[in-house]
């Protein structure tokens, strides 16, 4: 199970917990890292990113920043707080790579094509994350995971992490067989006990199958516009489809508050906010992010147990392949 990615990141298993928005709490990331994988924090919207880094495990742990917005000031705070594994997505990493390397850090960058991977490596990126179309949440590219990973592995000479549609150890083994050095899983870790997602969201994830997600060009866009995404098919999607898939300004219930956060602030329909435990209201109508791997996941478990199960499943899949040789 040890790969070049394991050696580079100093982890035991080639497994990365995707930065699943506000569900990627310090508790979840720390539990994943303590289990020998790489935990990840999503810190693009954090008010105080430095303090979160300090709360983490002493084991390697990553931080993720979305480049849709300028991240120089936030990155300075993270590096000063000790972050050394930095994941970048949704933009050009060129102007951030030197800053991270000067602090002794490593740069992971999410790409959606082999050409984009070559450009990223040319800019000095240490690891590329090849995100396939099957991924949940915000999806950068439009190519399926299997052909994308194979093309990217052929195109670059740095470790490649496969992302999108991977929900169990068999998927990790398939990624390794394609030449990837690791796998990036988001939906699986949404169902970790440490992930603070709303019970209705959790229930929908557990009961879903591989047909229950939908790719949307720009529907749950309040807070992050013009960003394609994949989520569970829900009542908001049904109403929008019944109305003929109208554009912004003509969608059913636009501007309507359908839930409230713990502080009492409203969450409008079509918001990109991930439904947390503290939300109250019609949570089912919100953005229920999920990848196509959701059909493989039907249980809630501690993050450490999930990591160990994934590693064991991957090991077993590799042994099965060896018997076929």
Secondary structure, DSSP 8 states (H G I E B T S, - for coil): ---HHHHHHT-SSSEEE---GGG--HHHHHHHHHTTSBEEEE-TT-S-HHHHHHTS-SS-EEEEEETTS--HHHHHHHHHHT--EEEEESS--HHHHHHHHHTT-EEEEEESSHHHHHHHHHTT-SEEEEE-TT-SEE----S-HHHHHHHHHHH-SSEEEEESS--SHHHHHHHHHTT-SEEEESHHHHTBTTS-B-HHHHHHHHH--TTSEEEESSSS-BTS-S--EEEE--HHHHHHHHTT---TTSSTTTT-EEEE-TTS-EEETTB--B-BTT-EE-GGGSB-B--GGGGG----B-HHHHHHHHHHHHHHHHHHHHHH-
